[in-house]
Amino acid sequence: MALIRWRPFRDMYSLQDEINRMFDEFSGGSLDRDDKVVRLVPAADVIENKDSFLVTAELPGIRKDEIKVTVQNNTLIISGEKKKESEDKGDTWHRVERSYGAFTRSFELPAMVDSGKIKADFEDGVLTVELPKAEAAKPKEIMINIK
């Protein structure tokens, strides 16, 4: 039985994905010699409110002890490594699409944060980092005196 690659072009987004995949394969971007994906770039959201920044990153298949979160010079750095868990049992791999390896994501924050109050939680493969703004970075209303 032959495996047939299924690539539906349902909308423009899938067309763009297909074009990106072709350029990656041509330039050697995200694939190694064995056609195994090696680049891991976790998706992340950064939200700012009046008191803090909230960063959420998707890290499926990664354990808490494989993740490192640091703040340096007003930059949040999330790094770690997703290790390949399979053993070579002589099996024939027909497709490898999951990403493995080391990763680093850096986010420059537009305001100073209070590094003593940073909280990080990890649940169901999602890392959530709350970075409270330093008091000096929060907006302050100035009273106007009448003379």
C-alpha positions in Angstrom: 0.0 0.0 0.0 1.4 3.4 -1.0 1.0 6.4 1.2 -0.5 9.4 -0.6 0.2 12.9 0.6 -3.0 14.8 1.4 -2.8 18.5 0.9 -6.2 20.2 0.5 -6.2 23.8 -0.8 -9.4 24.9 1.0 -8.6 28.5 1.4 -5.8 31.1 0.9 -4.2 30.2 4.3 -3.6 26.6 3.3 -2.1 27.9 0.0 0.2 30.2 1.9 1.2 27.3 4.2 2.0 25.2 1.2 4.1 27.9 -0.4 6.0 28.4 2.9 6.6 24.6 3.2 8.0 24.5 -0.3 10.4 27.4 0.4 11.4 25.7 3.7 12.2 22.5 1.9 14.1 24.3 -0.9 16.2 26.4 1.5 16.7 23.6 4.1 15.0 25.9 6.6 13.1 23.6 9.0 14.0 20.1 7.8 17.2 18.1 8.3 18.7 15.5 6.0 16.3 12.8 7.2 13.2 15.0 6.5 12.6 15.4 10.3 11.4 18.7 11.6 14.0 20.2 13.9 12.9 23.8 14.5 10.6 24.4 17.5 9.0 27.9 17.8 6.3 28.0 20.4 3.3 30.2 19.6 2.8 33.0 22.2 0.5 35.9 23.0 1.6 39.1 24.8 -1.1 41.2 26.5 -0.7 44.5 28.3 -3.1 46.1 30.8 -2.6 49.0 33.1 -0.9 47.0 35.9 0.9 44.2 34.1 1.9 42.2 31.0 0.6 38.7 30.5 2.5 36.3 28.2 1.1 32.9 27.3 3.1 30.4 25.3 2.0 27.0 24.0 4.4 24.3 24.9 2.7 20.9 24.3 4.7 17.8 25.1 7.2 19.7 27.3 7.5 19.1 31.0 7.8 21.9 33.5 11.4 21.0 34.4 12.4 21.5 30.7 11.3 25.1 30.7 13.4 28.1 31.9 11.8 31.6 32.3 14.1 34.6 32.9 13.8 38.4 32.8 16.9 40.4 32.0 17.1 44.1 30.9 13.3 44.3 30.5 13.3 41.3 28.2 11.4 38.1 29.0 13.2 35.0 27.8 11.4 31.6 27.6 13.7 28.7 26.7 13.8 25.0 27.0 14.1 21.8 25.1 11.5 19.3 23.8 13.2 15.9 23.7 12.3 13.2 21.3 10.8 10.3 23.3 10.9 7.6 20.7 13.3 4.7 20.7 14.8 3.3 17.5 13.2 -0.1 17.3 13.8 -0.6 13.6 10.5 0.9 12.8 10.0 2.7 9.5 8.8 6.3 9.9 6.5 7.5 7.1 5.9 11.0 8.4 7.5 13.2 11.1 5.7 16.5 11.6 6.2 17.2 15.3 9.0 19.6 16.3 11.8 18.7 18.7 14.9 20.4 20.0 15.9 23.4 21.9 14.0 26.7 21.7 14.2 30.3 22.9 11.6 33.0 22.6 12.4 36.6 23.7 10.0 39.4 24.3 11.1 43.0 24.8 8.7 44.7 27.3 7.9 48.3 26.7 7.9 49.2 30.4 9.8 48.3 33.5 8.5 45.3 35.4 8.7 44.5 39.1 10.9 41.4 38.9 10.1 40.4 42.5 6.5 39.9 41.7 6.7 37.9 38.5 4.5 34.7 38.5 4.7 31.8 36.1 2.2 28.9 35.9 2.3 25.9 33.6 -0.9 23.9 33.0 -2.0 21.6 30.2 0.9 22.6 28.0 0.4 26.3 28.3 2.9 28.5 30.1 1.4 31.8 31.6 3.8 34.5 32.9 2.4 37.5 34.7 4.8 40.4 34.8 3.5 43.3 37.0 4.7 46.7 36.0 7.0 48.6 38.3 5.3 51.5 40.1 7.5 54.0 38.2 6.1 52.6 34.9 2.4 52.9 35.8 0.6 56.0 34.7 0.0 58.6 37.4 -2.6 61.3 37.4 -1.2 64.7 38.3 -3.4 67.0 40.4 -3.8 70.5 38.9 -3.6 73.3 41.5 -5.7 76.5 41.1 -3.9 79.8 41.8 
